[in-house]
Amino acid sequence: MKLAQYVKFRQEKFGGVLFETRSEKVFALNPTAAAVVREIQAGTPESEIPGRLKASYADGDGDGAQIEADATAFTRQLREQGLVEED
Amino acid sequence: MDDASDPRRAADGGNGSSGDFAAQAVQAVTPGSTTAGELNAPLYLAWQLTNECNFACLHCIEQSGPGRAFRDELDDAGVFRVMRQACELEVPYISLSGGEPMLHSRFFDLVEYGAEHGAQLKIETNGQYLTKENCQRLKDAGVRSVQVSMDGASRETFNKMRVRGDFDEVVQGIRNIAEAGVPLEINYSPTKFNTHEVGQAVDLAYELGAQSFITGKTMYTGNAVKTWHMLVPSEEQYREYFMTLRAKKAWYVFDMNVHFHEMGLLNEMRERLENPAALLIVLPNGLVKLINALPFVCGDLRTESLEQVWGNFQRAWKDPRVANFVAELENDPGKTAELHKWIYV
């Protein structure tokens, strides 16, 4: 999975923005979403992204499962919005 | 890792709403409704490379034309400095317009530089220089789209509007860019003598391979101030114009984006005051405007960096003179004739 041809990502203080330049739509991302996009840009396989985020950011007090679920939901949204495409 | 990049804040939505992240992680907005103040840099540069143009269009908001290049346009070093800074700030989207941008002596070098350094580029051209060779070069550079102005579906109408332009040559240019495989957008400016052709023009745009057809109300500024009596459509014409466009939008809903702004300038300005777009208008001499439809200049890229100008831009929108000007537009819509008398804020 990679960002679609006309999609640009930029890190921001609040997380990040995805700019789909064909439709000229901007998608404001919160920090988890931005972290998912960085993993996509780094070439991490989709199936490994939730686990990697969980390993990197879960603090052991029970939010790891939530991070995994969020990341999975977000990658699904990216696909539904046409913001990613297969390699 | 600082707090701002800690995804755990997002897991609870950044606002304590754990569990509804998926609903709020991806929020689509237009650049116009992006809160510019929260961004590190602009999302969009609309860069008028030169004021020189081979056409002398009746309605040109920039008063471009043959021999109309500014005397103080950015030199080669200046244009590459601006492009380099835009790429370094990761400005994702840059449009190059004019005048006619393809007349700029370093046009292709700039396009290739910007594209190689990650910018998505849109070229706004009159179409006259879209030879097969040039179109292939734009394709090879990876240009995101080319927008061509085609304000008519017939030679007679187009040539009346686009003085010195030739409909057949422009349509050939449009065919060339579509054949090269570069995404194509068609722009249409309504006047009293072309509104009746908009339906045919939308159909022609589709036949020519356009992905988008874009239009809005023609602005009372630039050359249009002198030619307004020849240009301005009646309310009835505008009503039929937008009615046709709504029908075409529905007809082409799965095939081509028919995009039009019915909102008048004043309403748009009110909206922008509330929420400025993350968009800088760069003039050929490096001055930066808040927005095309206002006369305010917020920076000078000959003496300031793009990053500095971005800071200026965000402060300038809060300058009371900007809000006052918009308020005065309510009583005097003719103030748009003054957009080229720049006011530094």
Interface residues (C-beta under 8 A of the other chain):
Chain A: Y6 K8 R10 Q11 E12 K13 F14 G15 V17 L18 F19 T21 R22 S23 E24 K25 V26 F27 A28 L29 N30 P31 T32 A33 A34 A35 L53 S56 Y57 A58 D59 D63 Q66 I67 D70 A73 F74 R76 Q77 L78 Q81
Chain B: A4 S5 D6 P7 R8 R9 A10 A11 D12 G13 G14 S18 G19 F21 A22 Q24 A25 V26 Q27 A28 V29 T30 P31 T34 E38 L39 N40 A41 L43 Y44 E90 P92 Y93 G118 Q120 K122 R144 S145 P183 Q211 N257 A278
